[in-house]
């Protein structure tokens, strides 16, 4: 979520040690841990209240679906992953399709046969 590596955590610990001092740091860490526990408990209580208010029809409701990234991944990208071609397959496109792609780049309009995929530019992505 925050993309914190071990080196970043060590740098943050050293900065906290310099700013707060070795005597105050344990107390501040304890207060931060207690605040985080309280926030989690409040969030779980809010979720439980919301589930109770929605009724039995929404007992299986997943709150992660409210996250926009998760929504896009679940509803849009899963469908595209089923239809996507592997990169090696894209590299092996027939010459006729590549010729059609270069013709369309020059402003000429090409027509697709039934069931034929539109031209794909490998370098466009």
DRENTORKOL-3810 file (N, C-alpha, C; in nm, 4 decimals):
REM DRENTORKOL-3810
@n.u->0.0831; n.v->-0.1186; n.w->0.0000; ca.u->0.0000; ca.v->0.0000; ca.w->0.0000; c.u->0.0881; c.v->0.1257; c.w->0.0000
@n.u->0.1841; n.v->0.1320; n.w->0.0929; ca.u->0.2710; ca.v->0.2481; ca.w->0.0997; c.u->0.4054; c.v->0.2207; c.w->0.0355
@n.u->0.4288; n.v->0.0974; n.w->-0.0062; ca.u->0.5528; ca.v->0.0573; ca.w->-0.0712; c.u->0.6733; c.v->0.0908; c.w->0.0169
@n.u->0.6688; n.v->0.0431; n.w->0.1405; ca.u->0.7790; ca.v->0.0659; ca.w->0.2336; c.u->0.8723; c.v->-0.0536; c.w->0.2313
@n.u->0.9960; n.v->-0.0307; n.w->0.1927; ca.u->1.0958; ca.v->-0.1364; ca.w->0.1941; c.u->1.1684; c.v->-0.1336; c.w->0.3282
@n.u->1.2564; n.v->-0.2291; n.w->0.3478; ca.u->1.3305; ca.v->-0.2377; ca.w->0.4728; c.u->1.4188; c.v->-0.1152; c.w->0.4927
@n.u->1.4827; n.v->-0.0682; n.w->0.3858; ca.u->1.5692; ca.v->0.0493; ca.w->0.3998; c.u->1.4887; c.v->0.1741; c.w->0.4344
@n.u->1.3707; n.v->0.1890; n.w->0.3754; ca.u->1.2869; ca.v->0.3049; ca.w->0.4075; c.u->1.2410; c.v->0.3000; c.w->0.5527
@n.u->1.2065; n.v->0.1806; n.w->0.6012; ca.u->1.1660; ca.v->0.1677; ca.w->0.7415; c.u->1.2811; c.v->0.2007; c.w->0.8357
@n.u->1.4017; n.v->0.1577; n.w->0.8014; ca.u->1.5178; ca.v->0.1897; ca.w->0.8849; c.u->1.5453; c.v->0.3395; c.w->0.8868
@n.u->1.5328; n.v->0.4052; n.w->0.7731; ca.u->1.5536; ca.v->0.5505; ca.w->0.7672; c.u->1.4487; c.v->0.6212; c.w->0.8528
@n.u->1.3222; n.v->0.5767; n.w->0.8432; ca.u->1.2166; ca.v->0.6365; ca.w->0.9266; c.u->1.2437; c.v->0.6134; c.w->1.0749
@n.u->1.2942; n.v->0.4962; n.w->1.1113; ca.u->1.3256; ca.v->0.4679; ca.w->1.2516; c.u->1.4379; c.v->0.5580; c.w->1.3023
@n.u->1.5396; n.v->0.5782; n.w->1.2210; ca.u->1.6513; ca.v->0.6656; ca.w->1.2616; c.u->1.6035; c.v->0.8100; c.w->1.2772
@n.u->1.5203; n.v->0.8559; n.w->1.1840; ca.u->1.4666; ca.v->0.9919; ca.w->1.1936; c.u->1.3818; c.v->1.0069; c.w->1.3196
@n.u->1.2978; n.v->0.9067; n.w->1.3483; ca.u->1.2148; ca.v->0.9122; ca.w->1.4693; c.u->1.3014; c.v->0.9114; c.w->1.5937
@n.u->1.4090; n.v->0.8343; n.w->1.5928; ca.u->1.4989; ca.v->0.8303; ca.w->1.7076; c.u->1.5656; c.v->0.9644; c.w->1.7299
@n.u->1.6046; n.v->1.0326; n.w->1.6228; ca.u->1.6693; ca.v->1.1637; ca.w->1.6343; c.u->1.5680; c.v->1.2684; c.w->1.6799
@n.u->1.4476; n.v->1.2658; n.w->1.6229; ca.u->1.3480; ca.v->1.3689; ca.w->1.6553; c.u->1.2939; c.v->1.3527; c.w->1.7969
@n.u->1.2559; n.v->1.2296; n.w->1.8352; ca.u->1.1892; ca.v->1.2100; ca.w->1.9640; c.u->1.2846; c.v->1.1694; c.w->2.0762
@n.u->1.3990; n.v->1.1154; n.w->2.0421; ca.u->1.4936; ca.v->1.0729; ca.w->2.1448; c.u->1.4656; c.v->0.9309; c.w->2.1895
@n.u->1.5664; n.v->0.8664; n.w->2.2470; ca.u->1.5513; ca.v->0.7256; ca.w->2.2855; c.u->1.4559; c.v->0.7030; c.w->2.4038
@n.u->1.4322; n.v->0.8052; n.w->2.4836; ca.u->1.3451; ca.v->0.7880; ca.w->2.6001; c.u->1.1975; c.v->0.8029; c.w->2.5643
@n.u->1.1656; n.v->0.8870; n.w->2.4688; ca.u->1.0265; ca.v->0.9120; ca.w->2.4304; c.u->0.9751; c.v->0.8166; c.w->2.3230
@n.u->1.0646; n.v->0.7572; n.w->2.2446; ca.u->1.0257; ca.v->0.6740; ca.w->2.1310; c.u->0.9392; c.v->0.5538; c.w->2.1698
@n.u->0.9688; n.v->0.4775; n.w->2.2748; ca.u->0.8823; ca.v->0.3647; ca.w->2.3107; c.u->0.7402; c.v->0.4084; c.w->2.3476
@n.u->0.7288; n.v->0.5209; n.w->2.4182; ca.u->0.5965; ca.v->0.5698; ca.w->2.4573; c.u->0.5167; c.v->0.6132; c.w->2.3340
@n.u->0.5817; n.v->0.6799; n.w->2.2400; ca.u->0.5145; ca.v->0.7252; ca.w->2.1184; c.u->0.4738; c.v->0.6059; c.w->2.0319
@n.u->0.5600; n.v->0.5041; n.w->2.0242; ca.u->0.5268; ca.v->0.3837; ca.w->1.9485; c.u->0.4077; c.v->0.3118; c.w->2.0112
@n.u->0.4021; n.v->0.3086; n.w->2.1434; ca.u->0.2896; ca.v->0.2460; ca.w->2.2124; c.u->0.1599; c.v->0.3218; c.w->2.1848
@n.u->0.1652; n.v->0.4546; n.w->2.1882; ca.u->0.0468; ca.v->0.5351; ca.w->2.1589; c.u->0.0016; c.v->0.5170; c.w->2.0141
@n.u->0.0971; n.v->0.5089; n.w->1.9212; ca.u->0.0628; ca.v->0.4888; ca.w->1.7805; c.u->-0.0017; c.v->0.3523; c.w->1.7596
@n.u->0.0511; n.v->0.2499; n.w->1.8246; ca.u->-0.0081; ca.v->0.1160; ca.w->1.8148; c.u->-0.1481; c.v->0.1118; c.w->1.8717
@n.u->-0.1700; n.v->0.1783; n.w->1.9840; ca.u->-0.3030; ca.v->0.1832; ca.w->2.0455; c.u->-0.4014; c.v->0.2577; c.w->1.9549
@n.u->-0.3551; n.v->0.3679; n.w->1.8945; ca.u->-0.4424; ca.v->0.4439; ca.w->1.8040; c.u->-0.4782; c.v->0.3612; c.w->1.6807
@n.u->-0.3829; n.v->0.2873; n.w->1.6280; ca.u->-0.4094; ca.v->0.2030; ca.w->1.5113; c.u->-0.5095; c.v->0.0929; c.w->1.5459
@n.u->-0.4950; n.v->0.0302; n.w->1.6631; ca.u->-0.5914; ca.v->-0.0709; ca.w->1.7079; c.u->-0.7307; c.v->-0.0113; c.w->1.7218
@n.u->-0.7398; n.v->0.1093; n.w->1.7779; ca.u->-0.8694; ca.v->0.1746; ca.w->1.7944; c.u->-0.9333; c.v->0.2057; c.w->1.6589
@n.u->-0.8524; n.v->0.2526; n.w->1.5641; ca.u->-0.9053; ca.v->0.2817; ca.w->1.4303; c.u->-0.9568; c.v->0.1559; c.w->1.3614
@n.u->-0.8840; n.v->0.0467; n.w->1.3739; ca.u->-0.9291; ca.v->-0.0791; ca.w->1.3143; c.u->-1.0595; c.v->-0.1261; c.w->1.3780
@n.u->-1.0689; n.v->-0.1149; n.w->1.5103; ca.u->-1.1913; ca.v->-0.1559; ca.w->1.5800; c.u->-1.3097; c.v->-0.0692; c.w->1.5369
@n.u->-1.2874; n.v->0.0606; n.w->1.5212; ca.u->-1.3936; ca.v->0.1510; ca.w->1.4760; c.u->-1.4368; c.v->0.1154; c.w->1.3340
@n.u->-1.3398; n.v->0.0859; n.w->1.2468; ca.u->-1.3726; ca.v->0.0502; ca.w->1.1081; c.u->-1.4506; c.v->-0.0806; c.w->1.1025
@n.u->-1.4111; n.v->-0.1796; n.w->1.1810; ca.u->-1.4842; ca.v->-0.3071; ca.w->1.1834; c.u->-1.6253; c.v->-0.2868; c.w->1.2377
@n.u->-1.6402; n.v->-0.1999; n.w->1.3388; ca.u->-1.7731; ca.v->-0.1697; ca.w->1.3916; c.u->-1.8609; c.v->-0.1017; c.w->1.2879
@n.u->-1.8022; n.v->-0.0100; n.w->1.2117; ca.u->-1.8786; ca.v->0.0581; ca.w->1.1062; c.u->-1.9210; c.v->-0.0407; c.w->0.9981
@n.u->-1.8325; n.v->-0.1338; n.w->0.9616; ca.u->-1.8686; ca.v->-0.2357; ca.w->0.8625; c.u->-1.9817; c.v->-0.3233; c.w->0.9140
@n.u->-1.9732; n.v->-0.3624; n.w->1.0411; ca.u->-2.0782; ca.v->-0.4466; ca.w->1.0992; c.u->-2.2109; c.v->-0.3712; c.w->1.1028
@n.u->-2.2076; n.v->-0.2440; n.w->1.1384; ca.u->-2.3304; ca.v->-0.1639; ca.w->1.1404; c.u->-2.3895; c.v->-0.1496; c.w->1.0008
@n.u->-2.3038; n.v->-0.1299; n.w->0.9020; ca.u->-2.3512; ca.v->-0.1169; ca.w->0.7649; c.u->-2.4116; c.v->-0.2475; c.w->0.7150
@n.u->-2.3473; n.v->-0.3597; n.w->0.7434; ca.u->-2.4025; ca.v->-0.4902; ca.w->0.7040; c.u->-2.5372; c.v->-0.5136; c.w->0.7701
@n.u->-2.5468; n.v->-0.4780; n.w->0.8973; ca.u->-2.6729; ca.v->-0.4961; ca.w->0.9690; c.u->-2.7812; c.v->-0.4068; c.w->0.9105
@n.u->-2.7450; n.v->-0.2847; n.w->0.8733; ca.u->-2.8418; ca.v->-0.1921; ca.w->0.8158; c.u->-2.8859; c.v->-0.2307; c.w->0.6755
@n.u->-2.7970; n.v->-0.2941; n.w->0.5986; ca.u->-2.8322; ca.v->-0.3348; ca.w->0.4625; c.u->-2.9284; c.v->-0.4525; c.w->0.4607
@n.u->-2.9235; n.v->-0.5344; n.w->0.5619; ca.u->-3.0154; ca.v->-0.6471; ca.w->0.5691; c.u->-2.9528; c.v->-0.7766; c.w->0.5208
@n.u->-3.0314; n.v->-0.8832; n.w->0.5249; ca.u->-2.9778; ca.v->-1.0159; ca.w->0.4913; c.u->-2.9445; c.v->-1.0334; c.w->0.3432
@n.u->-2.9982; n.v->-0.9488; n.w->0.2566; ca.u->-2.9703; ca.v->-0.9621; ca.w->0.1132; c.u->-2.8248; c.v->-0.9313; c.w->0.0809
@n.u->-2.7610; n.v->-0.8504; n.w->0.1637; ca.u->-2.6242; ca.v->-0.8059; ca.w->0.1366; c.u->-2.5236; c.v->-0.8641; c.w->0.2353
@n.u->-2.5514; n.v->-0.9808; n.w->0.2912; ca.u->-2.4594; ca.v->-1.0424; ca.w->0.3863; c.u->-2.3265; c.v->-1.0802; c.w->0.3192
@n.u->-2.3295; n.v->-1.1144; n.w->0.1907; ca.u->-2.2088; ca.v->-1.1538; ca.w->0.1192; c.u->-2.1399; c.v->-1.0363; c.w->0.0518
@n.u->-2.1814; n.v->-0.9149; n.w->0.0824; ca.u->-2.1242; ca.v->-0.7953; ca.w->0.0205; c.u->-1.9782; c.v->-0.7808; c.w->0.0609
@n.u->-1.8921; n.v->-0.7568; n.w->-0.0376; ca.u->-1.7488; ca.v->-0.7408; ca.w->-0.0127; c.u->-1.7142; c.v->-0.5920; c.w->-0.0185
@n.u->-1.6635; n.v->-0.5383; n.w->0.0915; ca.u->-1.6328; ca.v->-0.3956; ca.w->0.0970; c.u->-1.5141; c.v->-0.3579; c.w->0.0097
@n.u->-1.4320; n.v->-0.4560; n.w->-0.0271; ca.u->-1.3201; ca.v->-0.4272; ca.w->-0.1166; c.u->-1.3693; c.v->-0.3880; c.w->-0.2552
@n.u->-1.4923; n.v->-0.4244; n.w->-0.2898; ca.u->-1.5478; ca.v->-0.3860; ca.w->-0.4197; c.u->-1.5730; c.v->-0.2356; c.w->-0.4280
@n.u->-1.5749; n.v->-0.1673; n.w->-0.3151; ca.u->-1.5950; ca.v->-0.0228; ca.w->-0.3150; c.u->-1.4675; c.v->0.0524; c.w->-0.3515
@n.u->-1.3536; n.v->-0.0151; n.w->-0.3438; ca.u->-1.2272; ca.v->0.0448; ca.w->-0.3838; c.u->-1.2266; c.v->0.0566; c.w->-0.5361
@n.u->-1.2067; n.v->0.1766; n.w->-0.5911; ca.u->-1.2129; ca.v->0.1929; ca.w->-0.7368; c.u->-1.1143; c.v->0.1050; c.w->-0.8122
@n.u->-0.9946; n.v->0.0866; n.w->-0.7607; ca.u->-0.8979; ca.v->0.0004; ca.w->-0.8291; c.u->-0.9478; c.v->-0.1431; c.w->-0.8350
@n.u->-1.0007; n.v->-0.1913; n.w->-0.7253; ca.u->-1.0517; ca.v->-0.3284; ca.w->-0.7187; c.u->-1.1721; c.v->-0.3444; c.w->-0.8110
@n.u->-1.2576; n.v->-0.2430; n.w->-0.8168; ca.u->-1.3756; ca.v->-0.2477; ca.w->-0.9034; c.u->-1.3342; c.v->-0.2605; c.w->-1.0497
@n.u->-1.2385; n.v->-0.1776; n.w->-1.0916; ca.u->-1.1915; ca.v->-0.1818; ca.w->-1.2304; c.u->-1.1265; c.v->-0.3159; c.w->-1.2591
@n.u->-1.0448; n.v->-0.3628; n.w->-1.1656; ca.u->-0.9770; ca.v->-0.4907; ca.w->-1.1855; c.u->-1.0785; c.v->-0.6041; c.w->-1.1967
@n.u->-1.1778; n.v->-0.6039; n.w->-1.1124; ca.u->-1.2741; ca.v->-0.7140; ca.w->-1.1095; c.u->-1.3673; c.v->-0.7117; c.w->-1.2300
@n.u->-1.4172; n.v->-0.5941; n.w->-1.2676; ca.u->-1.5205; ca.v->-0.5876; ca.w->-1.3690; c.u->-1.4696; c.v->-0.5612; c.w->-1.5102
@n.u->-1.3555; n.v->-0.4990; n.w->-1.5231; ca.u->-1.3063; ca.v->-0.4669; ca.w->-1.6564; c.u->-1.1839; c.v->-0.5480; c.w->-1.6964
@n.u->-1.0848; n.v->-0.5536; n.w->-1.6104; ca.u->-0.9592; ca.v->-0.6163; ca.w->-1.6475; c.u->-0.9682; c.v->-0.7678; c.w->-1.6526
@n.u->-1.0552; n.v->-0.8297; n.w->-1.5716; ca.u->-1.0707; ca.v->-0.9745; ca.w->-1.5781; c.u->-1.1244; c.v->-1.0171; c.w->-1.7137
@n.u->-1.2175; n.v->-0.9388; n.w->-1.7701; ca.u->-1.2706; ca.v->-0.9709; ca.w->-1.9016; c.u->-1.1638; c.v->-0.9562; c.w->-2.0085
@n.u->-1.0794; n.v->-0.8546; n.w->-1.9955; ca.u->-0.9744; ca.v->-0.8319; ca.w->-2.0940; c.u->-0.8667; c.v->-0.9385; c.w->-2.0841
@n.u->-0.8397; n.v->-0.9890; n.w->-1.9647; ca.u->-0.7364; ca.v->-1.0913; ca.w->-1.9478; c.u->-0.7769; c.v->-1.2209; c.w->-2.0175
@n.u->-0.9063; n.v->-1.2489; n.w->-2.0215; ca.u->-0.9538; ca.v->-1.3686; ca.w->-2.0901; c.u->-0.9332; c.v->-1.3585; c.w->-2.2402
@n.u->-0.9395; n.v->-1.2368; n.w->-2.2945; ca.u->-0.9311; ca.v->-1.2172; ca.w->-2.4384; c.u->-0.7904; c.v->-1.1780; c.w->-2.4843
@n.u->-0.7015; n.v->-1.1451; n.w->-2.3923; ca.u->-0.5689; ca.v->-1.0943; ca.w->-2.4293; c.u->-0.4826; c.v->-1.2055; c.w->-2.4876
@n.u->-0.3962; n.v->-1.1639; n.w->-2.5770; ca.u->-0.3021; ca.v->-1.2566; ca.w->-2.6377; c.u->-0.1672; c.v->-1.2438; c.w->-2.5683
@n.u->-0.0932; n.v->-1.3523; n.w->-2.5596; ca.u->0.0424; ca.v->-1.3409; ca.w->-2.5057; c.u->0.1297; c.v->-1.2589; c.w->-2.6000
@n.u->0.2363; n.v->-1.2024; n.w->-2.5484; ca.u->0.3239; ca.v->-1.1156; ca.w->-2.6266; c.u->0.3854; c.v->-1.1903; c.w->-2.7443
@n.u->0.4247; n.v->-1.3155; n.w->-2.7245; ca.u->0.4857; ca.v->-1.3925; ca.w->-2.8334; c.u->0.3888; c.v->-1.4100; c.w->-2.9490
@n.u->0.2621; n.v->-1.4269; n.w->-2.9171; ca.u->0.1619; ca.v->-1.4446; ca.w->-3.0208; c.u->0.1428; c.v->-1.3148; c.w->-3.0992
@n.u->0.1543; n.v->-1.2017; n.w->-3.0311; ca.u->0.1405; ca.v->-1.0724; ca.w->-3.0967; c.u->0.2578; c.v->-1.0487; c.w->-3.1910
@n.u->0.3771; n.v->-1.0902; n.w->-3.1510; ca.u->0.4940; ca.v->-1.0721; ca.w->-3.2361; c.u->0.4823; c.v->-1.1534; c.w->-3.3650
@n.u->0.4061; n.v->-1.2624; n.w->-3.3599; ca.u->0.3954; ca.v->-1.3507; ca.w->-3.4746; c.u->0.2715; c.v->-1.3209; c.w->-3.5585
@n.u->0.2263; n.v->-1.1965; n.w->-3.5614; ca.u->0.1094; ca.v->-1.1609; ca.w->-3.6414; c.u->0.1392; c.v->-1.1835; c.w->-3.7895
@n.u->0.0388; n.v->-1.2220; n.w->-3.8640; ca.u->0.0606; ca.v->-1.2435; ca.w->-4.0072; c.u->0.1024; c.v->-1.1143; c.w->-4.0773
@n.u->0.1794; n.v->-1.1298; n.w->-4.1855; ca.u->0.2268; ca.v->-1.0140; ca.w->-4.2609; c.u->0.1116; c.v->-0.9345; c.w->-4.3200
@n.u->0.0049; n.v->-1.0012; n.w->-4.3542; ca.u->-0.1098; ca.v->-0.9314; ca.w->-4.4124; c.u->-0.1687; c.v->-0.8319; c.w->-4.3126
@n.u->-0.1727; n.v->-0.8711; n.w->-4.1870; ca.u->-0.2261; ca.v->-0.7790; ca.w->-4.0857; c.u->-0.1316; c.v->-0.6619; c.w->-4.0666
@n.u->-0.0030; n.v->-0.6885; n.w->-4.0680; ca.u->0.0936; ca.v->-0.5799; ca.w->-4.0524; c.u->0.0868; c.v->-0.4863; c.w->-4.1730
@n.u->0.0642; n.v->-0.5407; n.w->-4.2913; ca.u->0.0494; ca.v->-0.4567; ca.w->-4.4095; c.u->-0.0759; c.v->-0.3720; c.w->-4.3977
@n.u->-0.1808; n.v->-0.4309; n.w->-4.3448; ca.u->-0.3043; ca.v->-0.3552; ca.w->-4.3233; c.u->-0.2840; c.v->-0.2451; c.w->-4.2214
@n.u->-0.2017; n.v->-0.2722; n.w->-4.1202; ca.u->-0.1738; ca.v->-0.1704; ca.w->-4.0188; c.u->-0.0956; c.v->-0.0556; c.w->-4.0800
@n.u->0.0029; n.v->-0.0855; n.w->-4.1664; ca.u->0.0799; ca.v->0.0227; ca.w->-4.2263; c.u->-0.0061; c.v->0.1004; c.w->-4.3256
@n.u->-0.0993; n.v->0.0320; n.w->-4.3923; ca.u->-0.1890; ca.v->0.1029; ca.w->-4.4842; c.u->-0.2808; c.v->0.1957; c.w->-4.4068
@n.u->-0.3273; n.v->0.1521; n.w->-4.2916; ca.u->-0.4168; ca.v->0.2385; ca.w->-4.2140; c.u->-0.3389; c.v->0.3549; c.w->-4.1542
@n.u->-0.2105; n.v->0.3364; n.w->-4.1292; ca.u->-0.1296; ca.v->0.4470; ca.w->-4.0784; c.u->-0.1096; c.v->0.5526; c.w->-4.1859
@n.u->-0.1105; n.v->0.5119; n.w->-4.3118; ca.u->-0.0933; ca.v->0.6060; ca.w->-4.4216; c.u->-0.2235; c.v->0.6767; c.w->-4.4571
@n.u->-0.3295; n.v->0.6462; n.w->-4.3876; ca.u->-0.4574; ca.v->0.7118; ca.w->-4.4138; c.u->-0.5507; c.v->0.6264; c.w->-4.4972
@n.u->-0.5030; n.v->0.5146; n.w->-4.5492; ca.u->-0.5892; ca.v->0.4265; ca.w->-4.6278; c.u->-0.6757; c.v->0.3462; c.w->-4.5319
@n.u->-0.7950; n.v->0.3162; n.w->-4.5745; ca.u->-0.8853; ca.v->0.2373; ca.w->-4.4926; c.u->-0.8827; c.v->0.0937; c.w->-4.5401
@n.u->-0.8597; n.v->0.0036; n.w->-4.4491; ca.u->-0.8620; ca.v->-0.1382; ca.w->-4.4816; c.u->-0.9902; c.v->-0.1984; c.w->-4.4282
@n.u->-1.0293; n.v->-0.3089; n.w->-4.4826; ca.u->-1.1497; ca.v->-0.3746; ca.w->-4.4326; c.u->-1.1091; c.v->-0.5046; c.w->-4.3647
@n.u->-1.1823; n.v->-0.5398; n.w->-4.2612; ca.u->-1.1562; ca.v->-0.6614; ca.w->-4.1870; c.u->-1.2502; c.v->-0.7702; c.w->-4.2351
@n.u->-1.2004; n.v->-0.8893; n.w->-4.2423; ca.u->-1.2829; ca.v->-1.0043; ca.w->-4.2737; c.u->-1.3588; c.v->-1.0461; c.w->-4.1488
@n.u->-1.4624; n.v->-1.1255; n.w->-4.1661; ca.u->-1.5393; ca.v->-1.1725; ca.w->-4.0512; c.u->-1.4501; c.v->-1.2536; c.w->-3.9584
@n.u->-1.4519; n.v->-1.2194; n.w->-3.8313; ca.u->-1.3732; ca.v->-1.2899; ca.w->-3.7316; c.u->-1.2279; c.v->-1.2477; c.w->-3.7259
@n.u->-1.1849; n.v->-1.1555; n.w->-3.8087; ca.u->-1.0463; ca.v->-1.1105; ca.w->-3.8103; c.u->-1.0273; c.v->-1.0008; c.w->-3.7056
@n.u->-0.9177; n.v->-1.0112; n.w->-3.6324; ca.u->-0.8876; ca.v->-0.9092; ca.w->-3.5322; c.u->-0.8357; c.v->-0.7834; c.w->-3.5992
@n.u->-0.8642; n.v->-0.6661; n.w->-3.5431; ca.u->-0.8110; ca.v->-0.5432; ca.w->-3.5990; c.u->-0.6596; c.v->-0.5404; c.w->-3.5849
@n.u->-0.5914; n.v->-0.4597; n.w->-3.6664; ca.u->-0.4451; ca.v->-0.4527; ca.w->-3.6580; c.u->-0.4006; c.v->-0.4074; c.w->-3.5196
@n.u->-0.2878; n.v->-0.4590; n.w->-3.4783; ca.u->-0.2353; ca.v->-0.4305; ca.w->-3.3448; c.u->-0.0937; c.v->-0.3779; c.w->-3.3590
@n.u->-0.0669; n.v->-0.2613; n.w->-3.3035; ca.u->0.0654; ca.v->-0.2014; ca.w->-3.3104; c.u->0.1418; c.v->-0.2403; c.w->-3.1843
@n.u->0.2428; n.v->-0.3240; n.w->-3.1976; ca.u->0.3193; ca.v->-0.3725; ca.w->-3.0845; c.u->0.3935; c.v->-0.2585; c.w->-3.0155
@n.u->0.4377; n.v->-0.1597; n.w->-3.0916; ca.u->0.5159; ca.v->-0.0511; ca.w->-3.0345; c.u->0.4298; c.v->0.0592; c.w->-2.9717
@n.u->0.2973; n.v->0.0470; n.w->-2.9814; ca.u->0.2103; ca.v->0.1514; ca.w->-2.9280; c.u->0.2001; c.v->0.1455; c.w->-2.7766
@n.u->0.2300; n.v->0.0326; n.w->-2.7168; ca.u->0.2148; ca.v->0.0219; ca.w->-2.5723; c.u->0.3431; c.v->0.0273; c.w->-2.4997
END
